[in-house]
Amino acid sequence: MSNTERNAEGIAKYCAGMEDKLVEYLDGRAKPAGRRAVEEHLAACSGCRNRAEEFRNLWAALEDLPVVSPSPAFDASLRARIAAEPARRGFWSWLPSPRLAFAVTALVAMSVWVASIPRVTINESPMTGVQVEADFSMIRDLPVLENYDVLSKFDALSELPAPPNGVATEEGTKEIR
């Protein structure tokens, strides 16, 4: 692509962007800075000058046309025709609201999920008998474990007399053999 073709393409893009500003300029809605930019462009670009003249001629022709206003009963008859048309029924129209549809879907999904969870009984437990017994023994010793902190800091135990066949130390009594 040569430089002249690139320049022509750049000018065409600039002119296409100028068309919106041109309409504002011809309507008198353009701000002063935009007005100056359009006037400078029209002075330099014959294509946009021709386009502006075409817009002016079109608006002049539209102003010469008589104004057509709808009859006073037009609005009422249009509303009556719209009301007479049957309502469209969509796929979800049988549901009272989208919230209900979501709630029903969530309920069905939860039910399927809960039903798919395998049921495990004690006899069918994947744990071995030793593991089950260990768990139950911890539950059986739970009151002792709950009071461990109290027992470990109970000073009255350190004042107990030593058994006759043991030696008392700070760590407790040791049996002598």
C-alpha atoms as an extended CHARMM CRD file, in Angstrom:
* protein
*
       177  EXT
         1         1  MET       CA              0.0000000000        0.0000000000        0.0000000000  PROA      1               0.0000000000
         2         2  SER       CA              1.4730000000        3.3410000000       -0.9890000000  PROA      2               0.0000000000
         3         3  ASN       CA              1.5870000000        6.4810000000        1.1260000000  PROA      3               0.0000000000
         4         4  THR       CA             -1.0980000000        8.2210000000       -0.9400000000  PROA      4               0.0000000000
         5         5  GLU       CA             -3.4710000000        5.2630000000       -0.4520000000  PROA      5               0.0000000000
         6         6  ARG       CA             -2.7960000000        5.3040000000        3.3040000000  PROA      6               0.0000000000
         7         7  ASN       CA             -3.3980000000        9.0540000000        3.4380000000  PROA      7               0.0000000000
         8         8  ALA       CA             -6.6660000000        8.6700000000        1.4940000000  PROA      8               0.0000000000
         9         9  GLU       CA             -7.7690000000        5.8740000000        3.8660000000  PROA      9               0.0000000000
        10        10  GLY       CA             -6.8950000000        7.9990000000        6.9210000000  PROA      10              0.0000000000
        11        11  ILE       CA             -8.8030000000       10.9600000000        5.4960000000  PROA      11              0.0000000000
        12        12  ALA       CA            -11.8240000000        8.7230000000        4.7830000000  PROA      12              0.0000000000
        13        13  LYS       CA            -11.8350000000        7.4760000000        8.3970000000  PROA      13              0.0000000000
        14        14  TYR       CA            -11.5150000000       11.0480000000        9.6750000000  PROA      14              0.0000000000
        15        15  CYS       CA            -14.3830000000       12.1810000000        7.4270000000  PROA      15              0.0000000000
        16        16  ALA       CA            -16.5620000000        9.2570000000        8.6010000000  PROA      16              0.0000000000
        17        17  GLY       CA            -15.9370000000       10.3050000000       12.2110000000  PROA      17              0.0000000000
        18        18  MET       CA            -16.7200000000       13.9080000000       11.2960000000  PROA      18              0.0000000000
        19        19  GLU       CA            -20.2650000000       13.0210000000       10.1030000000  PROA      19              0.0000000000
        20        20  ASP       CA            -21.7160000000       12.9060000000       13.6460000000  PROA      20              0.0000000000
        21        21  LYS       CA            -20.0850000000       16.2130000000       14.4410000000  PROA      21              0.0000000000
        22        22  LEU       CA            -21.4150000000       17.5780000000       11.1540000000  PROA      22              0.0000000000
        23        23  VAL       CA            -25.0160000000       16.8180000000       12.1630000000  PROA      23              0.0000000000
        24        24  GLU       CA            -24.5090000000       18.5620000000       15.5210000000  PROA      24              0.0000000000
        25        25  TYR       CA            -22.9320000000       21.5190000000       13.6820000000  PROA      25              0.0000000000
        26        26  LEU       CA            -25.8390000000       21.8550000000       11.2460000000  PROA      26              0.0000000000
        27        27  ASP       CA            -28.4040000000       21.5460000000       14.0740000000  PROA      27              0.0000000000
        28        28  GLY       CA            -26.6460000000       24.2800000000       16.0190000000  PROA      28              0.0000000000
        29        29  ARG       CA            -25.9830000000       21.9450000000       18.9830000000  PROA      29              0.0000000000
        30        30  ALA       CA            -22.1800000000       21.8650000000       18.5840000000  PROA      30              0.0000000000
        31        31  LYS       CA            -19.9660000000       23.3780000000       21.2620000000  PROA      31              0.0000000000
        32        32  PRO       CA            -17.6750000000       26.2460000000       20.1730000000  PROA      32              0.0000000000
        33        33  ALA       CA            -14.5520000000       24.0480000000       19.9970000000  PROA      33              0.0000000000
        34        34  GLY       CA            -16.3860000000       21.3930000000       17.9450000000  PROA      34              0.0000000000
        35        35  ARG       CA            -17.9050000000       24.0860000000       15.7640000000  PROA      35              0.0000000000
        36        36  ARG       CA            -14.4570000000       25.4870000000       14.9300000000  PROA      36              0.0000000000
        37        37  ALA       CA            -13.1070000000       21.9820000000       14.1480000000  PROA      37              0.0000000000
        38        38  VAL       CA            -15.9850000000       21.2570000000       11.7530000000  PROA      38              0.0000000000
        39        39  GLU       CA            -15.6470000000       24.6340000000       10.0200000000  PROA      39              0.0000000000
        40        40  GLU       CA            -11.8940000000       24.0620000000        9.5330000000  PROA      40              0.0000000000
        41        41  HSD       CA            -12.5630000000       20.5800000000        8.1530000000  PROA      41              0.0000000000
        42        42  LEU       CA            -15.2930000000       21.8480000000        5.7930000000  PROA      42              0.0000000000
        43        43  ALA       CA            -12.9000000000       24.5250000000        4.4920000000  PROA      43              0.0000000000
        44        44  ALA       CA            -10.3230000000       21.8260000000        3.6450000000  PROA      44              0.0000000000
        45        45  CYS       CA            -12.5300000000       18.8750000000        2.5570000000  PROA      45              0.0000000000
        46        46  SER       CA            -14.7630000000       19.2270000000       -0.4920000000  PROA      46              0.0000000000
        47        47  GLY       CA            -16.4250000000       15.8230000000        0.1090000000  PROA      47              0.0000000000
        48        48  CYS       CA            -17.6300000000       16.8420000000        3.5750000000  PROA      48              0.0000000000
        49        49  ARG       CA            -18.7080000000       20.2530000000        2.2140000000  PROA      49              0.0000000000
        50        50  ASN       CA            -20.8730000000       18.4490000000       -0.3550000000  PROA      50              0.0000000000
        51        51  ARG       CA            -22.2270000000       16.1440000000        2.3930000000  PROA      51              0.0000000000
        52        52  ALA       CA            -23.1300000000       19.1650000000        4.5620000000  PROA      52              0.0000000000
        53        53  GLU       CA            -24.9330000000       20.7760000000        1.6040000000  PROA      53              0.0000000000
        54        54  GLU       CA            -26.8660000000       17.5250000000        1.0030000000  PROA      54              0.0000000000
        55        55  PHE       CA            -27.9440000000       17.5090000000        4.6750000000  PROA      55              0.0000000000
        56        56  ARG       CA            -29.1130000000       21.1270000000        4.4120000000  PROA      56              0.0000000000
        57        57  ASN       CA            -31.1410000000       20.3520000000        1.2430000000  PROA      57              0.0000000000
        58        58  LEU       CA            -32.7060000000       17.2790000000        2.8910000000  PROA      58              0.0000000000
        59        59  TRP       CA            -33.7560000000       19.2150000000        5.9840000000  PROA      59              0.0000000000
        60        60  ALA       CA            -35.1660000000       22.0020000000        3.8430000000  PROA      60              0.0000000000
        61        61  ALA       CA            -37.2550000000       19.4290000000        1.9170000000  PROA      61              0.0000000000
        62        62  LEU       CA            -38.4670000000       17.8540000000        5.1860000000  PROA      62              0.0000000000
        63        63  GLU       CA            -39.4950000000       21.2550000000        6.5370000000  PROA      63              0.0000000000
        64        64  ASP       CA            -41.6800000000       21.8300000000        3.4590000000  PROA      64              0.0000000000
        65        65  LEU       CA            -43.7050000000       18.6450000000        4.1280000000  PROA      65              0.0000000000
        66        66  PRO       CA            -46.9670000000       19.0590000000        6.0340000000  PROA      66              0.0000000000
        67        67  VAL       CA            -47.0040000000       17.8190000000        9.6170000000  PROA      67              0.0000000000
        68        68  VAL       CA            -49.0960000000       14.6890000000        9.9850000000  PROA      68              0.0000000000
        69        69  SER       CA            -50.5900000000       14.0670000000       13.3940000000  PROA      69              0.0000000000
        70        70  PRO       CA            -52.4570000000       10.9120000000       14.3600000000  PROA      70              0.0000000000
        71        71  SER       CA            -56.1760000000       11.0490000000       14.9910000000  PROA      71              0.0000000000
        72        72  PRO       CA            -57.3690000000       11.4430000000       18.5910000000  PROA      72              0.0000000000
        73        73  ALA       CA            -58.6550000000        7.8600000000       18.6190000000  PROA      73              0.0000000000
        74        74  PHE       CA            -55.3600000000        6.4010000000       17.3480000000  PROA      74              0.0000000000
        75        75  ASP       CA            -53.8760000000        5.8400000000       20.8040000000  PROA      75              0.0000000000
        76        76  ALA       CA            -57.0310000000        4.1960000000       22.1450000000  PROA      76              0.0000000000
        77        77  SER       CA            -57.4250000000        1.9210000000       19.1060000000  PROA      77              0.0000000000
        78        78  LEU       CA            -53.7650000000        0.8910000000       19.2410000000  PROA      78              0.0000000000
        79        79  ARG       CA            -54.0390000000       -0.0100000000       22.9480000000  PROA      79              0.0000000000
        80        80  ALA       CA            -57.2030000000       -1.9930000000       22.2430000000  PROA      80              0.0000000000
        81        81  ARG       CA            -55.4770000000       -3.9670000000       19.4560000000  PROA      81              0.0000000000
        82        82  ILE       CA            -52.5210000000       -4.7460000000       21.7140000000  PROA      82              0.0000000000
        83        83  ALA       CA            -54.8210000000       -5.8950000000       24.5260000000  PROA      83              0.0000000000
        84        84  ALA       CA            -56.7850000000       -8.1180000000       22.1050000000  PROA      84              0.0000000000
        85        85  GLU       CA            -53.7010000000      -10.1230000000       21.0830000000  PROA      85              0.0000000000
        86        86  PRO       CA            -53.2890000000      -13.4190000000       22.9390000000  PROA      86              0.0000000000
        87        87  ALA       CA            -50.4810000000      -13.5190000000       25.4770000000  PROA      87              0.0000000000
        88        88  ARG       CA            -47.4390000000      -15.5160000000       24.4700000000  PROA      88              0.0000000000
        89        89  ARG       CA            -46.8300000000      -18.5590000000       26.5760000000  PROA      89              0.0000000000
        90        90  GLY       CA            -43.2190000000      -19.4250000000       27.1480000000  PROA      90              0.0000000000
        91        91  PHE       CA            -41.6720000000      -22.6450000000       28.3820000000  PROA      91              0.0000000000
        92        92  TRP       CA            -41.4970000000      -21.4550000000       32.0020000000  PROA      92              0.0000000000
        93        93  SER       CA            -44.8240000000      -19.6230000000       31.9900000000  PROA      93              0.0000000000
        94        94  TRP       CA            -46.5580000000      -22.4290000000       33.9150000000  PROA      94              0.0000000000
        95        95  LEU       CA            -44.3860000000      -21.6300000000       36.9440000000  PROA      95              0.0000000000
        96        96  PRO       CA            -45.6150000000      -18.8050000000       39.1930000000  PROA      96              0.0000000000
        97        97  SER       CA            -42.1630000000      -17.2240000000       39.5410000000  PROA      97              0.0000000000
        98        98  PRO       CA            -38.4720000000      -17.7830000000       38.7740000000  PROA      98              0.0000000000
        99        99  ARG       CA            -37.8010000000      -18.0830000000       42.5000000000  PROA      99              0.0000000000
       100       100  LEU       CA            -40.1180000000      -21.0620000000       42.7420000000  PROA      100             0.0000000000
       101       101  ALA       CA            -38.4400000000      -22.6800000000       39.7300000000  PROA      101             0.0000000000
       102       102  PHE       CA            -35.0380000000      -22.2630000000       41.3830000000  PROA      102             0.0000000000
       103       103  ALA       CA            -36.3160000000      -23.6300000000       44.6960000000  PROA      103             0.0000000000
       104       104  VAL       CA            -37.8380000000      -26.7100000000       43.0470000000  PROA      104             0.0000000000
       105       105  THR       CA            -34.6280000000      -27.3550000000       41.1060000000  PROA      105             0.0000000000
       106       106  ALA       CA            -32.5060000000      -27.0090000000       44.2390000000  PROA      106             0.0000000000
       107       107  LEU       CA            -34.8330000000      -29.3480000000       46.1620000000  PROA      107             0.0000000000
       108       108  VAL       CA            -34.6420000000      -32.0180000000       43.4640000000  PROA      108             0.0000000000
       109       109  ALA       CA            -30.8430000000      -31.7360000000       43.2660000000  PROA      109             0.0000000000
       110       110  MET       CA            -30.4980000000      -32.0200000000       47.0630000000  PROA      110             0.0000000000
       111       111  SER       CA            -32.8130000000      -35.0340000000       47.1440000000  PROA      111             0.0000000000
       112       112  VAL       CA            -30.7980000000      -36.8330000000       44.4720000000  PROA      112             0.0000000000
       113       113  TRP       CA            -27.5540000000      -36.0230000000       46.2590000000  PROA      113             0.0000000000
       114       114  VAL       CA            -28.7910000000      -37.2410000000       49.6630000000  PROA      114             0.0000000000
       115       115  ALA       CA            -30.2100000000      -40.4140000000       48.0970000000  PROA      115             0.0000000000
       116       116  SER       CA            -26.8680000000      -41.1790000000       46.4390000000  PROA      116             0.0000000000
       117       117  ILE       CA            -24.9180000000      -41.1530000000       49.7450000000  PROA      117             0.0000000000
       118       118  PRO       CA            -24.2380000000      -44.7700000000       50.7860000000  PROA      118             0.0000000000
       119       119  ARG       CA            -25.7890000000      -45.8120000000       54.0780000000  PROA      119             0.0000000000
       120       120  VAL       CA            -23.3740000000      -47.3880000000       56.5710000000  PROA      120             0.0000000000
       121       121  THR       CA            -24.5300000000      -49.4150000000       59.5520000000  PROA      121             0.0000000000
       122       122  ILE       CA            -22.3550000000      -50.6100000000       62.4390000000  PROA      122             0.0000000000
       123       123  ASN       CA            -22.2640000000      -54.1590000000       61.0880000000  PROA      123             0.0000000000
       124       124  GLU       CA            -21.2320000000      -52.9760000000       57.6200000000  PROA      124             0.0000000000
       125       125  SER       CA            -18.7110000000      -50.4800000000       58.9560000000  PROA      125             0.0000000000
       126       126  PRO       CA            -15.5760000000      -50.0890000000       56.8450000000  PROA      126             0.0000000000
       127       127  MET       CA            -13.6220000000      -49.8700000000       60.1260000000  PROA      127             0.0000000000
       128       128  THR       CA            -12.2680000000      -53.0420000000       61.6970000000  PROA      128             0.0000000000
       129       129  GLY       CA            -13.4960000000      -54.3440000000       65.0260000000  PROA      129             0.0000000000
       130       130  VAL       CA            -10.3370000000      -53.0620000000       66.7640000000  PROA      130             0.0000000000
       131       131  GLN       CA            -10.9400000000      -49.5220000000       65.5580000000  PROA      131             0.0000000000
       132       132  VAL       CA            -14.5780000000      -49.6310000000       66.6810000000  PROA      132             0.0000000000
       133       133  GLU       CA            -13.5400000000      -50.9460000000       70.1310000000  PROA      133             0.0000000000
       134       134  ALA       CA            -10.8960000000      -48.2060000000       70.4550000000  PROA      134             0.0000000000
       135       135  ASP       CA            -13.4620000000      -45.5210000000       69.6270000000  PROA      135             0.0000000000
       136       136  PHE       CA            -15.9140000000      -46.9020000000       72.1890000000  PROA      136             0.0000000000
       137       137  SER       CA            -13.2030000000      -47.1430000000       74.8560000000  PROA      137             0.0000000000
       138       138  MET       CA            -12.4300000000      -43.4380000000       74.3480000000  PROA      138             0.0000000000
       139       139  ILE       CA            -16.0990000000      -42.6710000000       74.8050000000  PROA      139             0.0000000000
       140       140  ARG       CA            -16.1490000000      -44.8240000000       77.9550000000  PROA      140             0.0000000000
       141       141  ASP       CA            -13.1190000000      -42.9220000000       79.3550000000  PROA      141             0.0000000000
       142       142  LEU       CA            -14.4850000000      -39.5160000000       78.3860000000  PROA      142             0.0000000000
       143       143  PRO       CA            -15.3700000000      -38.3640000000       81.9340000000  PROA      143             0.0000000000
       144       144  VAL       CA            -11.7960000000      -39.0550000000       83.0340000000  PROA      144             0.0000000000
       145       145  LEU       CA            -10.3850000000      -37.2160000000       80.0210000000  PROA      145             0.0000000000
       146       146  GLU       CA            -12.6200000000      -34.2440000000       80.7160000000  PROA      146             0.0000000000
       147       147  ASN       CA            -11.2530000000      -33.9910000000       84.2640000000  PROA      147             0.0000000000
       148       148  TYR       CA             -7.6090000000      -34.5730000000       83.2750000000  PROA      148             0.0000000000
       149       149  ASP       CA             -6.7140000000      -30.8930000000       83.6370000000  PROA      149             0.0000000000
       150       150  VAL       CA             -8.1840000000      -30.8330000000       87.1530000000  PROA      150             0.0000000000
       151       151  LEU       CA             -6.4210000000      -34.0490000000       88.1530000000  PROA      151             0.0000000000
       152       152  SER       CA             -3.0300000000      -33.0530000000       86.7480000000  PROA      152             0.0000000000
       153       153  LYS       CA             -2.9650000000      -29.8340000000       88.7890000000  PROA      153             0.0000000000
       154       154  PHE       CA             -4.4650000000      -31.2840000000       91.9440000000  PROA      154             0.0000000000
       155       155  ASP       CA             -1.9690000000      -30.4810000000       94.7310000000  PROA      155             0.0000000000
       156       156  ALA       CA             -3.6250000000      -32.7680000000       97.2720000000  PROA      156             0.0000000000
       157       157  LEU       CA             -2.2540000000      -35.8150000000       95.4250000000  PROA      157             0.0000000000
       158       158  SER       CA              1.3420000000      -34.7480000000       96.1190000000  PROA      158             0.0000000000
       159       159  GLU       CA              0.6950000000      -34.8270000000       99.8790000000  PROA      159             0.0000000000
       160       160  LEU       CA             -0.3950000000      -38.4750000000       99.9470000000  PROA      160             0.0000000000
       161       161  PRO       CA              1.9130000000      -40.8270000000      101.8380000000  PROA      161             0.0000000000
       162       162  ALA       CA              4.0890000000      -43.0780000000       99.7190000000  PROA      162             0.0000000000
       163       163  PRO       CA              3.1280000000      -46.7120000000       99.4950000000  PROA      163             0.0000000000
       164       164  PRO       CA              5.2060000000      -49.0270000000      101.7240000000  PROA      164             0.0000000000
       165       165  ASN       CA              7.0740000000      -50.7630000000       98.8650000000  PROA      165             0.0000000000
       166       166  GLY       CA              7.7600000000      -47.6170000000       96.7550000000  PROA      166             0.0000000000
       167       167  VAL       CA              9.8850000000      -44.4980000000       96.8730000000  PROA      167             0.0000000000
       168       168  ALA       CA              8.2550000000      -41.0890000000       96.5170000000  PROA      168             0.0000000000
       169       169  THR       CA              9.8350000000      -38.6550000000       94.0420000000  PROA      169             0.0000000000
       170       170  GLU       CA              8.7450000000      -35.4020000000       92.3890000000  PROA      170             0.0000000000
       171       171  GLU       CA              7.5750000000      -37.3850000000       89.3840000000  PROA      171             0.0000000000
       172       172  GLY       CA              5.4500000000      -39.7320000000       91.4550000000  PROA      172             0.0000000000
       173       173  THR       CA              6.0480000000      -43.0600000000       93.1760000000  PROA      173             0.0000000000
       174       174  LYS       CA              8.3850000000      -45.6440000000       91.7450000000  PROA      174             0.0000000000
       175       175  GLU       CA              8.2130000000      -49.2500000000       92.6510000000  PROA      175             0.0000000000
       176       176  ILE       CA             11.3450000000      -50.9090000000       94.0490000000  PROA      176             0.0000000000
       177       177  ARG       CA             12.0510000000      -54.5110000000       93.1000000000  PROA      177             0.0000000000
